[in-house]
Amino acid sequence: MKNKIKLALLFGSILLNWNCTDLEETVLDESLNPSTEGIDEAVAAIAPVYANMNNDIWRHTIYFAMQEISTDEAILPYRGGTDWGDGGKYSDLYRHAMTPGNAIMKDVWNGVTKHIARSVSAINALEPLSETNPQAVVYLAEARAMRALFNHLLLDAFGLVFVKDNIDDQSVILRGSEAVDYIISELKAVEPQLLTTTEVGPGRMTKTGVQALLARIYLNAAVYRDPYGTPNFTPADMDAVIQYTNQVISSGEHALSAEYFEIFDDENHTNKELIFAVDQRADLDGHNRMAYFSISGDFYPLPEFPNANGTDGPAITSDFYQTWVDAYGDVDPAEADPRFHKDNLINEPGCVSAADFEVDRGIYRGLLYGMQHEKKGDPFERCEGDKYVVDLVVNNRSDVGDPVFHTLEVDFTTNSSHSNGYRVLKYEFSKTSDSGRNKGQADLVVLRYADIYLMRAEAQLRKGDAGSALADVNFVRAARTARHTAPALETMDLDILYRERGFEFYWEFQRRTDMIRFGKYEDSYTEKTNSDPQKRLMPIPQSAVDGASIIEGYLVQNAGY
C-alpha cells in the first residue's frame, strides 16, 4: 500500500453500511463497522477516511458553492428564469441571505461531520494495531491529520470544531481560540509520523500536507479567534506561517508547474505542484464534475461523447473580471497572464481530428467555437478525412439559431439567460471517463505549492516586509513559462496581493476565506449589498440544531441566524 489506497475498489460496498451510533449523535457522527475479511485491517481502517470526499464535500454543488458562490467571484442565477433555481439556495448564498434551512449548509455540514466521524472510527481501530504494525502508525497519524483537516473546514465555515477521541463518546464543541489551538496541536503531534508526498502521492496526508495546512490555519487564525471583529494578525502567527511555508519549500518535494492548466489536467496526480488533493484517478472511481459545471449546455468538449455537454451553471461576475482588466489595462488579460486562458481549439470554422481535438481552458468570453450536431446525442458532423467540423456553437434555445455568446454582464434579473456571463473551464474534461461528463478524473486540488509562496508573501507583508512579499509573488508569476509569462509586479501591498490570489486560485474553493481575511466580504458587488459581518460564518443547519436540542445548550446557532 506504499503508493495509494484503492478506496473504491476495496470499499465501494462497505461505505453503504454507515449508520448512526446513538440518538445523541444522530446529526453529528456516524460509525463504521465494515467487514474486513480478506482485507488488511490497517488499510480497512484508514480507507473510509479518504473515500468519497469528492461527493461528500468537494462537490461542485456543496463546498464549491459555499466557498465560491458566496463571493464576488462566482454567480449562479436562475438561468432563463427556471434552471438552477433550486429553491433559491444559490441566489440566497450569493446575496448573503442564507438561512439555517439552506440545503448547501446542510450538505457541507453533513459531509464534513461524516468524515470527522470516519476519522475517529479509524483512530479507534488503528490505535491497538499501531502497537505491533508500523504501517498502522502511519495510518493513525493520517487519520488524526485528516480529522484536523475536516475540523478546519468546519471551523472556517461554521466557527466550531468537534473534539472526540472515541466514537462512542459525546463530542465536545470548541470555538474561537480553543478551536484553533486544538487543531494546531493535533497537526503538530502527528507530523513526525507522516510519510512524504514523494513516497505516497498527494492523495494522502503527508508531512508537507500538514505543514501547508498549519500555514493556512495560522494565516487565518486571527479570523477564527474573533470571526466578527477586525482580525489581529499577530507577529507570532505570521512567523509561524513563514516557518511552515519554509519547511515545505526546503523539503524539495514540490515544484511550480510551468503550464498553469496542467495543475488541473486529467492526469494531474503526478504534478509536483500538488501537496494534498482528493485522489480521482480512474482506478479509484473518480467522479468530480468541476469541468462541465460552468460551461454552456450547447458546448460539447469531447468527440467521443455526444452527450457530454455543459450545464450553464455559474459564471464569473463582472466585478471579478474587472480585476483582470484593472491589472493589465490596455493589454487583454488572455495575452498578459497565462492563468486567464489557454487556447487549444481553433477559434474559426474548420476541421479538427479527434486526436487533436482539445477545448480551451480558463475563462471563456464572447463567441464559442466547438463541434456541431443537431441535438444532444446525435453524432457530431464530420468533414474532410473524417475530421470533426468546428464552427460557432449554436444556441439551441434560440428560435433563429443564434450563436452562443457569453456576455460580461450577468445578474439575477435581465442578464440571467443561459448564455450570460463569462465561464470557467479550469479542470480538464476527462478523456478516460466512461461518460465524459460527470466523471472527471483530475484530482481535486486542496493544497498546492503556489499557495506556499503566496501565504509566505502575505505573512511577510503583514509584518511589514513588502520586498520579500513582492519577490515571492513574482517567483510564482515567473514560473508559468510554458506559453508566455505574466510581467513582474513592481510594487506590493495587501490589495495587490489579494488581487493576485484571485488570479492564481480562482475556482479553487478559497475565495470566501480570502475575502474575509482581507476585509472584502462585506463589500457590495453584483446583486450583493449585505454588509453584515455576522454572515462571515455560515448558519448551522436547522436540522443539526434540532437534532442536538435534546442536550440543552449543546449546539448553539451562530449569531445573526
Secondary structure, 3 states (H helix, E strand, C coil): CCCCCCHHHHHCCHHHHCECCCHHHCCCCCECCCCCCCCCHHHHHHHHHHCCHHHHCCCCCCHHHHHHHCCCCEECCCECCCECCHHHHHHHHHHCCCCCCCHHHHHHHHHHHHHHHHHHHHHHHHHHHCCCCHHHHHHHHHHHHHHHHHHHHHHHHHCEEEECCCCCCCCEEEEHHHHHHHHHHHHHHHHHHCCCHHHHCCCCCCHHHHHHHHHHHHHHHHHHHCCCCCCCCCHHHHHHHHHHHHHHHHHCCCCCCCCHHHHHCCCHHHCCCEEEEECCCHHHCCCECCCCCCCCCCCCCCCCCCCCCCCCCCEECHHHHHHHHHHHCCCCHHHHCCCCEECCCCCCCEEECCCCCCCCEEEECEECEEECCCCCCCCCCEEHHHEEEEEECECCCCCCCCECEEECCCCCCCCCCCCECEEEECCCCCCCCCCCCCCECCCEEEEEHHHHHHHHHHHHHHCCCHHHHHHHHHHHHHHCCCCCCCCCCCCCCHHHHHHHHHHHHCCCCCHHHHHHHCCCCCCCECCECCCCHHHHCCCCCHHHHHHCCCCCCCCCCCCCC
